[in-house]
Amino acid sequence: MISLGIDQLFVHHRHLIQGRRIGLVSHYAMTDAALVPVIDRLLTCNISQLVRLFGPEHGVLNAAREGEVVPRNHDRHSGLEAVSLYGPAKAPDLTDLADLDALVIDLFDIGTRYYTNASTLYYTLQAAQQAGTLAIVLDRPNPLGGVQREGHLLEPQYQSFVGTLPVPIRHGLTFGEEARLIQGEFFPDLMLEVVPVQGWSRAMLWPETGLPFVSPSPNTTHFDMALLYPGTCLFEGTNVSVGRGTTHPFEWIGAPWIDGHQLAAWFNAQEIPGVRARPVYFTPWRSLYAGELASGVQLHITAPHRVHSLKTGVTLLSGIYTLYPDAFQFTSEDDDRIPFFDLLAGGPKLREAILEQAVTDYFDEEAEIHADFVARTRQYFLYQ
């Protein structure tokens, strides 16, 4: 049986919060195994005082849209101040930590470098070190498992809020292991305690945990979507819709200028392990192509343990570039004129490989990159 970090906190690690004034970095979609929000668990416990909430992207309510600035406010359910870590500041102000004895962090990382909770973790731990505040990270399983890794490491000059840590795109670490890596490689003076999950092993994907999948963000809908995300999120750096504004974000991929039947046939002919495509039509109610009829594919998982998520997305992207070269574009440049695709990919190599139709060479380099990464980070592992 799997026991989450929040559950283990009250069984074997009560001393970490006993008699302490604590702040909590979390939101209402973070629950214990019985689906009780973590905020409520800490609000009603009689061994510590919950003083302040800190919310990541989407806020403490987990209701803001992607990229939407979340203001600092008061949470009407708990009555506590809710400090935004997704606004002008991405880290707690030291004045917000001054009256705390410890900062508890319980967020979900869906196993992909782009997912911004890892960046929130990085900046929160940085602030905790500066303030001399104890950081307590409550761990959760990596829904994509802890064995398979995909993609190249982030190049330092491409660090951004969608890529902070020097890890592969699909990194195979739990949130607690990421915290240990951050301490070991960036903030050695940080006072850190990680409360591990009991009963989880690295070979487990989320369905094998037996736990319900609670959507940790508005567009993270279920396990299949999370498994596709390392590959399909890359379309955010193109003029192809990832299905935002539909019921199947990051599963429906398309555009008004795509023939979904043609694209599905092309993709399926590549025989990508564990995934099949079918043609779909959709009209997003917001985001890219809002109000326009788009055609494309839905990706369906047929064998989760066989899926190479990044190859799946890159193959589909390469197919769209091959079939529709005059319409397809890499888009969304930031203020430094760096293509947003490159920020997601952690550098220009993957985009260049797609344009040069040399993605096989990109993936051939993975084995050595991942072997070096595991050798470097094994000291931070908590699970076998």
C-alpha positions in Angstrom: 0.0 0.0 0.0 1.2 3.5 -0.9 1.4 6.1 1.9 2.0 9.7 0.7 4.4 12.1 2.4 1.4 14.0 4.0 0.2 10.8 5.6 3.7 9.8 6.7 4.1 13.2 8.3 1.4 12.5 10.9 2.6 8.9 11.5 6.4 8.9 11.7 7.5 12.5 11.3 5.3 14.5 13.6 8.3 15.9 15.3 9.1 18.0 12.2 6.1 20.3 12.8 5.4 19.7 16.6 4.9 23.1 18.3 6.0 25.0 15.2 4.5 27.9 13.3 4.4 26.8 9.7 3.8 28.1 6.2 2.5 25.8 3.5 3.3 25.9 -0.2 0.4 23.9 -1.7 -3.1 24.2 -3.1 -6.5 22.5 -2.6 -5.9 19.8 -5.2 -3.1 18.4 -3.0 -4.7 15.8 -0.9 -3.9 12.9 1.3 -4.8 9.3 0.3 -8.3 9.8 1.6 -8.7 12.9 -0.6 -8.7 15.3 2.3 -6.9 18.5 1.2 -3.4 18.9 2.7 -4.4 22.5 3.7 -7.2 21.1 5.8 -5.0 18.4 7.4 -2.5 21.0 8.6 -5.2 23.6 9.4 -7.0 21.3 11.8 -4.1 19.4 13.3 -3.4 20.1 17.0 0.4 19.8 17.0 1.3 23.0 15.0 -0.1 26.3 13.8 -0.6 26.9 10.1 0.1 30.6 9.7 0.3 31.3 6.0 -0.4 29.8 2.6 1.8 30.1 -0.5 0.3 29.3 -3.9 2.2 28.2 -7.1 1.0 28.7 -10.7 -2.9 28.5 -10.7 -2.9 29.7 -7.1 -4.0 28.2 -3.8 -7.4 27.5 -5.3 -5.8 25.8 -8.3 -8.3 27.7 -10.5 -6.3 30.4 -12.4 -5.6 29.8 -16.1 -2.1 28.9 -17.3 0.2 31.9 -17.3 -2.4 34.0 -15.4 -0.9 36.3 -12.7 -2.3 35.3 -9.3 -2.7 38.1 -6.8 -1.9 38.0 -3.1 -5.1 37.7 -1.2 -6.9 35.9 1.6 -8.2 32.3 1.3 -11.9 32.4 2.3 -12.0 28.8 3.3 -9.1 28.8 5.8 -9.1 32.5 6.6 -5.4 32.6 6.0 -3.3 35.0 3.9 -2.5 33.4 0.5 0.8 34.6 -0.8 1.2 34.3 -4.6 4.3 32.7 -6.0 3.1 33.2 -9.5 3.0 37.0 -9.9 5.6 39.7 -9.8 7.5 37.5 -7.4 8.2 33.8 -7.9 9.6 33.2 -4.4 8.4 34.0 -0.9 9.5 37.3 0.4 11.8 37.0 3.4 9.4 39.0 5.5 6.8 36.3 4.8 9.1 33.7 6.3 10.4 35.8 9.2 7.6 34.6 11.7 7.7 31.0 10.6 9.6 28.1 12.1 9.2 25.9 9.1 8.0 25.9 5.5 6.1 22.8 4.4 6.0 22.2 0.6 3.6 19.7 -0.9 3.2 20.0 -4.6 2.9 17.5 -7.5 5.4 17.2 -10.3 4.1 15.2 -13.2 7.6 14.1 -14.1 8.3 16.6 -16.8 10.8 19.5 -16.7 8.4 22.0 -18.1 5.9 21.6 -15.3 6.4 24.8 -13.3 6.0 23.4 -9.8 9.7 22.4 -9.9 10.6 26.0 -10.5 8.5 27.1 -7.6 10.3 24.5 -5.5 13.7 25.9 -6.6 12.9 29.5 -5.8 11.1 28.6 -2.5 14.1 26.6 -1.3 16.4 29.4 -2.3 14.3 31.8 -0.1 14.3 29.3 2.7 18.1 29.1 2.7 18.3 32.9 2.7 15.9 33.2 5.6 17.4 30.2 7.6 14.0 28.6 7.6 13.6 24.8 7.8 12.0 23.4 4.5 10.0 20.2 4.8 9.1 18.6 1.5 6.3 16.1 1.6 7.0 13.6 -1.2 4.7 12.0 -3.8 5.2 9.4 -6.5 6.4 10.5 -9.9 3.4 9.5 -12.0 5.6 8.6 -15.0 7.8 6.3 -12.8 11.4 6.7 -11.8 13.2 4.6 -14.4 12.7 6.1 -17.9 14.3 9.3 -18.8 13.8 11.2 -22.1 15.4 14.2 -23.8 18.6 16.2 -23.3 19.5 18.1 -20.2 18.7 21.8 -19.9 21.4 24.0 -21.3 22.2 26.7 -18.6 21.7 29.7 -20.9 18.1 28.4 -21.6 17.0 28.4 -18.0 13.5 29.8 -17.5 10.4 29.2 -15.4 9.5 26.3 -17.7 12.9 24.8 -17.2 15.0 25.5 -14.1 16.8 22.3 -13.2 19.6 20.6 -15.1 17.6 17.4 -15.8 16.2 15.6 -18.8 12.7 16.5 -20.1 11.3 13.4 -18.6 13.5 13.2 -15.5 12.5 10.2 -13.4 12.7 12.0 -10.1 10.1 12.5 -7.4 9.5 15.9 -6.0 11.4 15.1 -2.9 14.4 13.9 -4.9 14.3 17.1 -6.9 14.5 19.0 -3.6 17.5 16.9 -2.5 19.1 17.7 -5.9 18.5 21.4 -5.5 20.0 21.3 -2.0 23.0 19.3 -3.2 23.8 21.3 -6.3 22.6 24.9 -5.5 21.8 25.6 -1.9 24.1 23.5 0.4 23.3 25.5 3.5 19.6 24.8 3.2 17.9 23.1 6.1 15.9 20.4 4.4 13.8 17.5 5.5 12.1 15.2 2.9 9.2 13.0 4.2 9.3 10.1 1.7 6.5 8.0 0.3 6.2 4.5 1.7 5.5 1.6 -0.7 6.5 3.2 -4.0 9.2 1.8 -6.3 10.8 3.4 -9.3 9.2 1.0 -11.8 5.7 2.0 -10.8 3.6 4.2 -13.1 0.7 6.1 -11.4 -2.1 3.5 -12.1 0.0 0.9 -10.2 -0.1 3.0 -7.0 -3.8 2.3 -6.5 -4.3 6.0 -5.7 -6.9 8.2 -7.3 -5.5 10.7 -9.8 -6.4 14.2 -8.6 -5.8 16.8 -11.2 -2.9 18.9 -9.9 -3.6 21.8 -12.4 -6.5 22.8 -14.5 -5.2 21.2 -17.7 -3.6 18.1 -16.1 -6.7 15.9 -16.4 -5.6 12.3 -15.9 -2.7 9.9 -16.2 -2.7 9.3 -20.0 -2.5 13.1 -20.5 0.4 13.3 -18.0 2.2 10.5 -19.9 1.8 12.3 -23.2 2.8 15.7 -21.8 6.6 15.4 -22.2 6.0 15.2 -25.9 2.9 17.1 -26.6 3.7 20.2 -24.5 6.3 21.0 -27.1 3.5 22.1 -29.4 3.1 25.2 -27.2 6.1 26.6 -29.1 4.4 26.2 -32.4 1.2 27.4 -34.3 -0.5 24.0 -33.6 -3.1 23.8 -30.9 -2.5 21.5 -27.9 -6.2 21.3 -27.2 -6.3 24.0 -24.6 -9.9 25.2 -24.4 -11.2 21.6 -25.1 -11.9 18.7 -22.9 -8.7 16.9 -23.9 -5.7 19.3 -23.5 -2.4 17.8 -24.6 -4.2 14.8 -26.1 -5.9 16.6 -29.0 -3.4 18.2 -31.3 -4.5 20.1 -34.4 -5.1 23.2 -36.5 -7.5 24.5 -39.1 -5.0 23.7 -41.8 -4.4 20.1 -40.8 -6.2 17.0 -42.3 -6.6 14.8 -39.2 -7.3 11.7 -41.3 -4.1 12.2 -43.2 -2.1 13.0 -40.1 -3.4 10.0 -38.2 -2.5 7.6 -41.0 1.0 9.1 -41.3 1.6 8.8 -37.5 0.3 5.3 -37.2 2.5 4.2 -40.1 5.5 5.1 -37.9 4.5 2.4 -35.5 5.4 4.3 -32.3 5.3 1.8 -29.4 2.4 2.1 -27.0 0.4 4.9 -28.8 -2.2 5.1 -31.6 -3.7 8.2 -33.2 -7.2 8.7 -34.5 -8.6 11.7 -36.4 -10.5 14.3 -34.4 -12.3 17.6 -35.0 -12.5 20.3 -32.3 -13.3 23.9 -31.8 -11.4 25.4 -28.8 -13.5 27.9 -26.7 -10.3 29.7 -25.8 -6.5 29.9 -26.5 -5.1 29.2 -29.9 -7.7 29.0 -32.7 -10.5 29.9 -30.3 -13.9 29.6 -32.1 -12.3 28.0 -35.2 -12.9 24.4 -36.3 -9.6 22.5 -36.1 -8.7 19.0 -37.3 -6.0 16.8 -36.0 -5.5 13.7 -33.9 -6.1 12.4 -30.5 -3.3 10.3 -29.1 -4.4 7.1 -27.2 -2.1 5.1 -24.9 -2.3 1.4 -25.5 0.7 0.2 -23.5 1.9 2.7 -20.9 5.3 1.1 -20.1 6.3 1.0 -23.8 5.6 4.7 -24.3 8.6 7.0 -25.0 6.6 10.2 -24.4 9.1 12.6 -26.0 9.6 10.5 -29.2 5.8 10.3 -29.5 5.4 14.1 -29.5 8.4 14.8 -31.6 7.3 12.2 -34.2 3.9 13.8 -34.4 5.5 17.3 -34.7 7.8 16.0 -37.4 4.9 14.6 -39.3 3.0 17.9 -39.3 6.2 19.7 -40.5 6.6 17.1 -43.2 3.0 17.2 -44.4 2.3 20.9 -44.0 5.7 22.7 -44.4 4.1 25.9 -45.7 1.7 26.3 -42.8 3.7 25.0 -39.8 5.7 27.5 -37.7 7.7 27.6 -34.6 6.3 30.6 -32.7 6.0 32.4 -29.4 9.3 34.1 -28.9 10.1 35.8 -25.6 11.6 39.2 -25.0 15.1 37.9 -25.6 14.0 36.6 -29.0 14.6 33.0 -27.9 12.0 30.7 -29.5 9.6 29.4 -26.7 10.1 25.9 -28.2 13.8 26.2 -27.3 13.0 27.2 -23.7 10.9 24.0 -23.4 13.4 21.8 -25.1 16.2 23.3 -23.1 18.2 24.5 -26.1 18.0 24.7 -29.9 19.2 21.2 -30.7 15.8 19.6 -30.9 14.2 22.3 -33.0 17.2 22.2 -35.4 16.9 18.4 -35.6 13.3 18.6 -36.6 14.0 21.2 -39.2 16.9 19.1 -40.6 14.9 15.9 -40.3 17.6 14.4 -38.1 15.6 13.6 -34.9 17.1 10.1 -34.9 20.5 11.6 -34.2 19.1 13.6 -31.3 17.6 10.5 -29.7 20.7 8.4 -30.3 22.6 10.7 -27.9 20.1 10.0 -25.1 21.8 6.9 -23.7 25.1 8.5 -22.8 23.4 11.7 -21.5 21.0 9.7 -19.2 23.8 7.4 -17.9 25.8 10.4 -16.9 22.7 12.0 -15.3 21.9 8.9 -13.2 25.5 8.6 -12.1 25.5 12.2 -11.0 22.1 12.2 -9.2 21.8 8.7 -7.7 23.0 10.1 -4.4 19.6 12.0 -4.2 17.4 8.9 -4.9 15.0 7.9 -2.1 13.6 4.8 -3.7 14.7 1.6 -5.5 
